[in-house]
Amino acid sequence: MMTIDPPSTRFISAVSALALLLACALSASAQAPRWNLTWSDEFNRPNGSAPDPKKWAFDLSDNNNHELETYTSSPANAHIEDGHLVLSALKQDTTRPDGTTRHYTSARLFTHGIFSQTYGRFEASIKMPLGKGIWPAFWMLGDDAAAVGWPNSGEIDIVENIGEAAVSHSTIHGPGYSGDKGPTKAFTLPEGQRVDTAFHLYAAEWAPNDIKFFLDDHLVAERTPADLPAGAAWVYNHPFYILLNLAVGGDWPGNPDQTTNFPQQMLVDYVRVYKRADHKITALPSALTK
């Protein structure tokens, strides 16, 4: 014989279940950080315009990775189009100050001297280029680099890609663990997805003694002082600024070959920076943090 609970019992059970679900939801909400937007660029300037000079500057310095490009401020290498930042790597000869010729141009933007922040969530929606020897990156450098040098200032590579359709990398660099010694994690998109056919969200959530890396809001890596070599310093407790660049060639990806097509384009839909609502976090122009 089937037993049927009386209505009052069923009502109490339903209320209890609802209360349990509500308690779980409130608990999850309490544990999840609440974020306040502190800085962003949605790249909504007119087509063909330069990146907003109130938010970005062009980094025209040379590099130490045996890259092949010359970074320029030309609209051909960096401009706004249809609500996106477009960084373009071109096959184009330039003569360097030392008289040598380079065969590619590209762009590297940064917020140094404009914006920097200690801790928080840093994210960008990006459609990557893809090709042998093509090296796009969204990353951060310590604001004290001019004073203490690299890698003592620290580097947080939120995402780099070296020509793999579904695999990208997140890395940190500091004194005693820079270059190929930097703790790195390769992460792969779900089957059938590619870095160059759709925008993906790359993010880092940075707190004291902890940096978490995310792909499309899925945790893909976490770094703490325990990941460093014995005696190495954790140098991620001061303001960092943001960089976006598209390199050509270099020690890690190698050089382009006959399969690499040009131009190559890195499209950025937006960059956003947040701070925890329950933390007091420094968010000052770089010039004020030296």
Secondary structure, 3 states (H helix, E strand, C coil): CCCCCCHHHHHHHHHHHHHHHHHHHHHHHHHCCCEEEEEEECCCCCCCCCCCCCCCEECCCCCCCCECEEECCCCCCEEEECCEEEEEEEEEEEECCCCCEEEEEECEEECCCCCCECCEEEEEEEECCCCCCEEEEEEEEECCHHHHCCCCCCEEEEEECCCCCCEEEEEEECCCCCHHHCCEEEEECCCCCCCCCCCEEEEEEEECCEEEEEECCEEEEEECHHHCCCCCCCCCCCCEEEEEEEEEECCCCCCCCCCCCCCEEEEEEEEEEEEECCCCCCCCCHHHCC
